Structure formats: structure tokens, C-alpha cells
Amino acid sequence: MKLISSAIIVFLLAGFAAAQRNFDQPSPYSAQLTAELKLLRDGALKSDYAWDQLAHLTNNIGPRPAGSLQANFAAQYVADEMRKLGFEVKLEKVVVPHWVRGEETGALVQFPGMAPGTTQKIALTALGGSVATPGQGATAEVVVVNNFDELNALSPDKVTGKIVLFNARFDKQLAATGHGGPAYGQAVIYRAIGASAAAKQGAIAALVRSVGGADYRLPHTGGMFYQPDVPKIPAAAVSAEDADLIAYLARQGSVRMRLVLTPQQLADVDSYNVVADLKGSELPDQVVIVSGHLDSWDLGTGAIDDGAGVAVAMQAAHLVKELGLHPRRTIRVIAWMNEEFGNSGGRAYAAAHKEEAGKHFAAIESDLGAGHPLGIHMAAPAANMPLLQPVAQILQASGAGLLQTSEDAETDIGPMCAMGVPCFGPIQDDRFYFNYHHTAADTLDKVVPRELQENAAVMAVLAYALASLPKDLERPTAKPARAF
């Protein structure tokens, strides 16, 4: 065996010495605060409170699309639960759109090799905000493209009067490596503006391959947006399997489809953000937000998107109260309304509290399901890292010890982040989140109780630490809010 060189020994000893110096550095937290944070962590990992709240929101109340009776009922329910804890509770008005789905069917009525007198059913769902087809439906040839470049390369006669299918694939390999968010971001643009792009070329309807990772013949809905000065045409998502089917047949010859969508855009509805305060003991005017969005899509019951986020925010506040702890700053629980249809709740809150932005110490939101949390991401200057490192060390016991900076915050707190408020969220295992996202399978059984407890621990420990820090955070530079 070769002897280790003296140079390597010196290098290793220097590394050990540096690590020891870091270990020996005094914590910016008092012994009392450190002990309280550990109490919160351990309490969250033993509590069923978040699970019970999530079960009620999903199973008892059910789907909560913006503008629905269930959405407003859920807001009242969360407000009542927070009042039971002794919080100061307000229902802050938010005007939300009210779109209802109606009938949705699709069938291939002509395709190569078909048995005479038959059709093939297509699994699809209308995209949120879509207009309806004519009363008897729309029947036309389907043109398959993989991206906008392929669409724009077609001459107008190849598209006019036809149905365009954007067969843009969700990158399942990217999602499998823990990068579900970037995979979603690559594909969701076709859902968002594909209909307008197709309408510019003369199409009468648009289809998009479902933006998600699991092939269970589940269509994934989601919001779409019509661009101004372009005809509004019906839009739907088809399951991944049916997108493959249509593309396979279209390579062999003409494929015609009959599409029936009967959604309605009803009058806007008054709804509410739930805002519940546990007042700070020393700096009650400074606010730390813990939050999730209360609305969901109508196909499932909104367990992972985003009942779980609301439940862990409620859990964080419940634990602080239950343990008799007294944060220096106010912890504010917010259940946002209408994240899915344009971020009405987040934008309304930012507008109503614009003059108080400087008093918002930090904002936290969970809106990526309830997968195992790996740590915390922070949309704020990296100079804050040393002040938050003790939080990461405490959360390492449940495997959530990562601390990373990020350029973006979750949608609802995005407007506050743009106003210079430090924003945070859990880093979650999102490998499977987009399998069920915006589908009929977004139900309570997709949430693992232990992982929900781990998420509650992250929310509770982070919120209480921020609300109790002995010094201010460095704030991000205010900038124009990102368009939804």
C-alpha cells in the first residue's frame, strides 16, 4: 500500500481545521430559540393536524374551483378553524372568474384502417378558460405538430378549418431526476397559448398533449389564455396515449375528429383570501406569511394542488399556539384564492397591502404537493444564508437540511417578492407530482401522511425562526411582477 504523501496530509488537516472552525462558530440563535425550533420540528412529525385538515378540505368539501360554492365554503371553514385557535381572522375580498366545464367528448370519426361504421373515443378535458364548440360540436381534420416552429412552417391551407394538436412531450427523464418543475415549464407553454397560435393560422380548435408525467390515460387540465386580437377557439388537453394514437394515425393518412366542449364563462364572483394573524410579542407590525392556495381544479379534489399547502400552513400556526410559543413577529396564515385562474388572490393582497410591503418580513408558500421535503429555497440575497443555516441543521434530522437560493417564488407570493419581500418555500421531491397534477387523480390518497408531517415541520420551523430572528434579513431588489 502506498503511503499518503505529506502534502495530502497537510491538505486534509487544513480541511478538518476549517470544518472545525465552522462548527465552533457561535449560532446566531439563542439556546432558547434553538430548543423551541426543535420542539416545533418534533411536534410536527408527531401530529395528525395537517392530515385531518387536508382530509376535510378534500373529502368533505371536495373540488374547490374559483367561483364555486365549494371554494367560498372552504374559505369560511379555514377562517373558522383559525378563529378556534384564537387568531385574528379576516376574509379579504377577491373578485375571481367563474368558469364551468360542461360536457367534453372527443372521437375519431375517420382514420386509416378503421372498421366501417365505428369511431375511436379520445380521452380529453377542456382547458380552463376555453370557449365552447358550436352546439353540435366541431368535426375537422387533425393536424399534428410537435412545436410552434412546425406549426408556423405550414402554409395557411394546411391549417385553416382544421384542429391542431400540439404533441409536445413532457420530459419524464428530466422529472425523474428531481426536476419536475423545469420539465413542466418546457411543455406548459403549449397549453397556455397554443390555441391562439393555432387560431392565427386559421384553425377552428386546438388540442395539447397533457402536460404531465404519468401515462394512465389521464387528461390534465390547466389554465389557458387567449391573446388579444386573435379569434378564440375551443381548446382541450388529450391524454398522452391518445396524442400518440392520433400522431400514429396521422402519419398514415387523414384523421378527422368530432370535438364537443360546452364550457361557460359566467359572471365574476366575490371570493376571499383567508388572512389569520398570530400576533408577535415584540414586533407585531412585522409579518411572516405562511401559505398555500385554497382553490383547486374541478376534476379531482385538490389534495396535492394545493390543499396540502394550506394544511401545512395551518399546522405551523397550530403548533406554535399549541406549544405556547411567542414569536417576536406576527405569523400570518394565508389561504389564497384563485391561484389557478390568474393569481387573483396574490395580486389582490399585494395591491391592498402595498404600503405595508416594508413591514412584511418574509413570505412562505408551499405549492408543489406534499412530497418529501429536502430543504428550503429562498428568493432573497445569498447573504442571508448564514442566518438561516441553523434552521437547515435542525431540519436535517428529517432529511430537509438543504438551503438554496432561487430566482423565483411560488405564484401567490410572487407579487410580494417583486415588491422586495424575502420569499421562501420547501424544496420538495417533485418526481411524481406532475403525474397527478390537474387531473381527476389529485385526491387524498396521493399524499403520504409521513411526508405531509415532514412538510409541516419545514413550514413550522422556518416560519417560527423567521418570526423570531434577532436581526433583519437582507431584502431582494423590488422589480416588476412576473406576468402570470
N, C-alpha and C positions, 0 to 999 in steps of 0.2 A: 504494500500500500504506500502511495506517495505521501510524503509529509506535506502538511499545509504550509505554504510559504509565509514568511514573516509579514509580507505586505498584506496578504489576505487577512491574517490575524489582526493587524492594526485596523484594517477596514471594518472588520466585524465588531471589534471592540468600540470603534467610534460610533458605529450604528447603534450598538447597545446603549452607549452612553447618551446618545441623542434621545433614544426612546425613553430612557430613564428620566431625563430632564423633562420631557413632555409629561411623563406620568406624574412627576413630582410637582408640576406646576399647580398652584392653588386653584381650586374650582371657583368660577365666578358666582357660584350659588352657595348660599349658606347651608349648614348642615341640616337645618330645619326644612328648607325648601327641598333639598335632595331627598330627605325622608318622606316628605309629602308627595313628591312625584312618584316615588316607589310605591307608596300606598295606593295612589291612583292606578298605576300600572297593574298591581296585583289585584285590586278591586275589579278592574275592567275584565281581567282574564278569568274571573270567577262569576261574573254577573250575567244574568239572562235578560236584563232590562232591554237592551237593544233588540234582542231577538223577539221579545214579546211585542215591542212597539212595531217592528217590521212585520210580524205576523198579522197584527191588527190592520196595518195600513194596506197590506196586500190581500189577505184572505177575507177580512171583514168589510173593508171599504172597496177594495178591488182596483181596477184601472182608474187613473186619475188624469185624463187628458185635459188640457187647459180649456176653460169654458164650461166644463161639465159640472153636474151636480156633485159628483164624487170628489172632484178637485176642491171645491169650496167646503164640502163636508169634512174632508181631510184637514184643511186649514183650521177649521173650528176645533177638530179633535186635537191637533197638536197644540193649539192655543190653550185648550182646557187642561191638557196634561202638564204643560209648563206652569199654569196657574196653580195646579195641585202642589207643585214643588215650591211655591212661594215666589215665583219670578214676577217681575213687572212685564206684562204682555200687551202688545199692540198688534192689531191687524192693519197693516198699511196697504191701502188700496192700490191695485194694479189692474189696468184695463188690458184684457187679453183677447186674442182672436178665438173664435168658436167654429172650428171645422169639424164636420161629422162625416164618417166614412161611407156609409151606404153599401150598396151592392157592389161586388167586384168579382168578375169572372173573365176568363180568357180561354179560348180554344183554337187550336189549329184546324182550319176547315179545308185547307188544300195544301198538299205537300207531296214530294216524290215517294212513290211506293205505297201510298195509302190504300186501304181497302175501301172500295166504293161505299158511299153512304155512311162513313164513320168520321169521327173527329178525335183529336187528342186534347185532353184537358191540360191547361197550364196553371201551375201554382203561382199566384201573384197577389199583390196587395197594392192599393193606391198609395202614392206618396203624399205625405202631409202637405196640404195646401193645393193639391191638384184640382183642376176643374173637371167637370163631368164629360163623358162622351155624349153624343146625341142620344135621344131617347131610346132608339133601337140598337144602340151600340155603334161601333166603328169596325168595319171589315176592310182590310187592306193587306197588301203585300208587306212583309217584314224585310227591312234592310239591316244587315248586321255589320257593325263597325266595332273596332277594339278601342278607339280613342278619337279625340276631336280631329286630329290630323287626317285620319282616314275619312271621317265624315266630310271635312272641308275639301278633300280631294275629289269627291264625287260631283259630277255635273248635276245641275238642278233637276233634270228629268229623271235622274236615278233616285231622287228622294221625294219629289213633290207628290202629295197624295198618298204617301206610304207611312208605315210605322217604323221608326228607327229603334233598334236595340243596341245599347252600349254594352258590349260584352267585356267590360274591364274587370279583370280578375283581382280579388283580394289576395294579397301576398301572404299566404298561410305560413310559408317558411320564415318570413320576417316576424310574424306574430309568434311563432313557436320559439323564437329566441328571446322573447320577452319584450318585443317592440310592436305590440298590437296597435298602439296609438299611431305611430308612423304608417303602418300598413293601412289603417283606416283612412288616414289623411290622404294617401295616394289615390284611393278609389272613390272617396265620398264626393269629389268634385263633379262626377258624372251624375250622381243623384241630385246634387244641388242645382246645377244649371244645365243639365243635359237636355231638358225639354225645350228650353229657349234656344239652345244651339241647334236642335233638330228643327224647330219651328222656323228659324231663319232660312233653312234650306227647303222649306215647303212641306215638312212632314205634318201629318194630322194627329200623331200621338207618339209618345216616347216611352220606351222601356229601358230599365237599367238592371244589369246583373246585381243581385243583392249584395250589399256591402257587409260582408261578414265571413267568418272562417269555417263554419261547420256546414257540411252538405247533408242536411236532413230533410231536404225539400221544403225548407222553411223560407218564405219570403221575408225580407227585412224592410220595414217601413222607415220613415225618417223625413225630415223637412226638405222641401224643395222650394225654389224661389224663381219667380218669373222676372225676367229682365224687362225694363220699360221699352215701349215701342216695338214689342215683338208679340205676335199672336200667342195667346195662352192655349196650350194644347194639353190633353189629358196625359198623365204620367203615372207609371206604376213600376214596382220592382218585381222581377221574376226570380224564382229560386235559382240557385247556381246550376242545379241539374237541368232545369228547363231552358236556361240560357245555353247550356251545352247542346241540348236537344235541337233547339232552333238553329244554332250555328251549324250543327252537323247536317241538318236537312237543307239549309240554305246553300251549302256548298254543292248540293246535288241538283238544285233547281229552285223554282219559285215556291215560296211558303206564304200562305195567306192566313191571317188570324182575325178572329172576331173578339173584340175587346168591349166589355161593358163595365163602366165605372159610374157610380151615381153619388159622389160626394157632394156636400153642400157647405158653402161658406156662409154661416149665419152671422147675425149682428154681434159685434164685440160685447163682451161680458165683463162686469166688475168682479174682480177676484182679489186675492190678498197674499202678500208676504207675511208670514208669521215672524214677529220680532219679540224675543223674550230675553230680558236682562237679569242677570245675577250681579247686583251692583258691587263694584270694587270697594275695598275698605279704605284705601288711601287716595286713589286716583280714579274716582267713579266716572269722570268725564272722558277718560281714555278707554277705548273699546277694543276688545279682541273678539272677532266674529268666528263662530264655529257653524258650519252649514252644510246643507245638501239641498237638492231641488225636489219639491213635493210632487210636481206634475209628472205624468208618465205618458207613454203611448197607450193606445186603446187595445192593442192586440193581446198583450199579456197583463200582468198586474204590477209591473214596475218594481220588482224586488231589487235587481241589481242596478237599475237605471230609473230612479235613484233613491228608492225607499231606504236602501242601506245607508246612504249618506246622511239622510235625515235622522235615521235611528241612531247612528253613532254620534251625531252632534247632540241629540237629546241625551244620550248616555253620558257624554262628557260632562254636561251640566248636572245631570242627576247625581253622578258620583261626587262631584265637588260639594254639592249640597248635602248628600248623604253622609259624607265623611266629616262634615262640619268645618271645611276648609274656608279660608277667607282670602281670595286673590286680591292683590293691590288694585288691579284694574277691573273694569266690568267685563264679564264674559257674556257675549250676546249670541244667543242661538237664533239662527235664521233658517226657516224653511221657505226656500224661494219658490215662486210661482212662475210657470211658463218659461223654463229654460229651452224646451224643445221647439217652440214655435217663435223664436226670435228674441229670447232673453228679455222679455218684458219686465220680469221681476228684478233682475240685476240692474237694468238700465233705470228703472223707476226708483230704486233705492239710491243709486248713485246721484240721480238728479235731486231727490228730496234731501239728501244729506251732503250735498256738495260743499256747503260752507263748513261742515264738520269733518271734512276729509282729514285734516291735520290731527284730529283727535282720534282717528281710527288707527290704533297702534299696529294692528295686524288683522289679516283675514285668512281663514282656513276654509277650504271646501273639499269634500270627498265626492267625486262623480265619475268613478271608474270601477264601480262594482264593489265587491266585498272579498276579492282575492287576497291571499296572504300579503300583508304589507312588509316591504323590505326596508322602509325608512321614510324619509321626508324630503320633498323637493321644495325649493324656496325661490320665488321670483323677487329677489332683493339682492343688494350688493353682497359679494362674497366675503366682505369684511365682517359680516355678521356670523360667519361660521364658528369662530372660537366661542362666541357667546351661547351658541346652541349645541356645541359638542357634548355637554353633559346630558342633554336630552337624548341624543343618539346613544350614548353609553348606557343610559337607563333602559332604553328600548331594545338594546342588543339582546337582552335576556329572552325576548320573544322573537328574535330574528329580524328586528326592524331598525337596525343600527346605522343604515346608510344615511348620509346627509349630502344632498346635491343641490347645486343651483340650477335654475331653469329660466328660460326666457318668457315662458307663458304661464298663465294661471288658468284655473277652470273657468268656464264660461260666465257663471253668475257673478263671481268676484272679479272678473276681468275689468269691468269699468272702474272698480275701486283701485285695482292695481295700476291702471292707466293714470289715476289721479295721484299716484305716488305712495300708495299704501303697500307695505310689505305683504306678500301673499304666499300662502303655503298650502301643501296638500300631501297626502300619503303617496309614496311610491308603491304601487300595487302590482302584483302578479296579474298581468292582463292577457296571458296566453290564451285563455278560454273565454274572456269577457265578450268578445265580438262574435262568438258562436251563437249567443242568445240575445244580444243587443238588438232592441227594436223588433223583437219577434214575439209570437204567441208563447214562446218558451221562457220568457222572462218572468219566472214565478219563484215562489219562496224556496222551493226545493233546490234551486241552483245556488243557494247561499249555504256555505258550510258554517255551522254555529261557532266553532272554534275560531275560524278566520274572521268572523264578524267581531268576536271578542278582541282579537288582536288589533283590528282596525279601531275599535273603541278605545283601546289602550293608547294607540298612537294619538288619536284626537284628544283624549283627556290629558295626557302628559304634556303634549305640545301646547295645548290651549292654556293650561294652568301655568306652565313655565313662562309663556309669553306674557300672561296676565300678571306675573309676579317678578319679572326681571327687574334687577336693581338699576338698570340703565336703559336708555333708549336704543332702538335699532337704527342702523343707517337705512335711509329710505331710498327706493328707486326713483329715478327721474320721471316726473309726470310726462305723459305723452298721449297723443290722440288714441282713443279707444279703438281696438281692432273691430272691424266690421264683422257682424255675425254672418 
